[in-house]
Amino acid sequence: MKHKLTVEQRQLLSQNQISSLELLALCNSELSRYMENEYMENPLLEQTSSRAESYTQEDYQAWYQSNYCKPLKNTAGILEEGNESSNQEFDTSNTKNIYTYVYEQLELERYTDKQLRVIDFLIQSLDRNGFIDLEVPEIAQLTGVNEQVIKDCLSDLKKLEPYGIFAKNLIECLLIQIEILGLDDGILKNMITHHLTDISQGKISSITRALDISSAQARRYIALISTLNPRPLQGFGENEKQYIVPDVIVSMGPDGKWNVEINDNWCGDYQLSDYYLQMMAEVKEPELFEYFKKKLERAKFLIYAVEQRRKTIIQITNAILEEQDEFFLYSGKLKPCTMTQMSEKLSVSTSTISRAVKDKYLQFPAGCILMKNLFSASVPVSDGSLINSDGVKELIRELVYEENKEKPYSDSKLAELLSEKGYRLSRRVIAKYREEMGISGSFERKMKHDMNKRVN
């Protein structure tokens, strides 16, 4: 048995390259959650807001929703949507629902007519988030009822679901929720009461110094706070809605050129923590220094990879705009263009193009489109021109629409008719396009037609 040595060149991806490709494939909301998890584990990562102004409670609420970009479910199973201002009132239909919902949880026989009038007034005074910004003396003056009666009614109402309803503000709303959950934790209460602004601005070091806790502890507390509901009544009585959040926003500038923007401002920015960099410089224990070193390398890589992801998506979007200018400018038809053709144009791999557009939506003046739908295979025409798959689908749709319903075209017949028009496609490809359009096969179409005839 002879042994033979051979030399071959093989390109292996490093772990960082693999991670970069994984980040590229994430849509913005997935990237936000990914970075949030990294932030929880890495003290060298510091999250900063893209806004420089000082934060109010209303700002914190907006930050809360954007940083935890998922439907927030309250204890009553109500899904909240939107980001309307907290001073908006409910419409009449929602108010009726709230009255019913509150009264169903109360033992009405326990309350006097005077107390029920107060409860009616308090329900009517709720803002869109479920808060009451009136002081007890104000309520007493408006209702003509003793302050103690009002306090007793409010005490009962604050125990109702969705938890946090009838609170005076966001802080009280969150405190009510942790009390009901049985979380009698002084540090958690202190963080909610005094450090919501620090949380909103990502100032972990300020929180750790003020409360004398570690960065890991602070992040765990913040993660716990993120599970609470900052707007317990928003969206009450409304149907659940699904919204598309565009990953890329394209607009036309005054100079007639396209502006491409990655829609990730709401995700927050990440940078290295000065506090822990200083600690790393002063640490003397080798094990602790090695720990900080690994975390620093990971933090630097993530910051770099996220920025590279942004640049790659913008580069590809600009190339798409250039290639499909008629579609974006005049709502024309998409030109045939495959990911392979785009990769050759940009001198990147096809897999890079595929990952960059995966599950991402592009918003432009005429609407919103899934980016992968901007690519389509080309079909040669007998005159030497090309047509994309959308154009072929339109031709198939026209043939099916014009066919004799008594004798609908088979896929083979459709292929034959298209061939006569100069489009050479196999029966299998025709079947694929037909199914993608939701058009039944010839047998099902005839059965449906016969059934309609019998019914009519």
Stockholm file with secondary structure:
# STOCKHOLM 1.0

chainA/1-456         MKHKLTVEQRQLLSQNQISSLELLALCNSELSRYMENEYMENPLLEQTSSRAESYTQEDYQAWYQSNYCKPLKNTAGILEEGNESSNQEFDTSNTKNIYTYVYEQLELERYTDKQLRVIDFLIQSLDRNGFIDLEVPEIAQLTGVNEQVIKDCLSDLKKLEPYGIFAKNLIECLLIQIEILGLDDGILKNMITHHLTDISQGKISSITRALDISSAQARRYIALISTLNPRPLQGFGENEKQYIVPDVIVSMGPDGKWNVEINDNWCGDYQLSDYYLQMMAEVKEPELFEYFKKKLERAKFLIYAVEQRRKTIIQITNAILEEQDEFFLYSGKLKPCTMTQMSEKLSVSTSTISRAVKDKYLQFPAGCILMKNLFSASVPVSDGSLINSDGVKELIRELVYEENKEKPYSDSKLAELLSEKGYRLSRRVIAKYREEMGISGSFERKMKHDMNKRVN
#=GR chainA/1-456 SS CCCCCCCCCCCCCCHHHHHHHHHHHSCHHHHHHHHHHHHHHCTTEEEECSCCSCCCHHHHHHHHHHHTCSCCBCTTCCBCCCCCCTTCCCCHHHHHHHHHHHHHHSCGGGSCHHHHHHHHHHHHTCCTTSBCCCCHHHHHHHHTCCHHHHHHHHHHHTTSSSTTTTBSSHHHHHHHHHHHTTCCCHHHHHHHHHCHHHHHTTCHHHHHHHHTCCHHHHHHHHHHHHTSCSSTTTTTTSCCCCCCCCSEEEEECTTSCEEEEESCGGGCEEEECHHHHHHHHHCCCHHHHHHHHHHHHHHHHHHHHHHHHHHHHHHHHHHHHHHTHHHHHHCCCCCCBCHHHHHHHHTSCHHHHHHHHTTCEEEETTEEEEGGGGCBCEEEBTTSCEEEHHHHHHHHHHHHHHSCTTSCCCHHHHHHHHHHTTBCCCHHHHHHHHHHTTCCCHHHHHHHHHHHHHHC
#=GC SS_cons         CCCCCCCCCCCCCCHHHHHHHHHHHSCHHHHHHHHHHHHHHCTTEEEECSCCSCCCHHHHHHHHHHHTCSCCBCTTCCBCCCCCCTTCCCCHHHHHHHHHHHHHHSCGGGSCHHHHHHHHHHHHTCCTTSBCCCCHHHHHHHHTCCHHHHHHHHHHHTTSSSTTTTBSSHHHHHHHHHHHTTCCCHHHHHHHHHCHHHHHTTCHHHHHHHHTCCHHHHHHHHHHHHTSCSSTTTTTTSCCCCCCCCSEEEEECTTSCEEEEESCGGGCEEEECHHHHHHHHHCCCHHHHHHHHHHHHHHHHHHHHHHHHHHHHHHHHHHHHHHTHHHHHHCCCCCCBCHHHHHHHHTSCHHHHHHHHTTCEEEETTEEEEGGGGCBCEEEBTTSCEEEHHHHHHHHHHHHHHSCTTSCCCHHHHHHHHHHTTBCCCHHHHHHHHHHTTCCCHHHHHHHHHHHHHHC
//
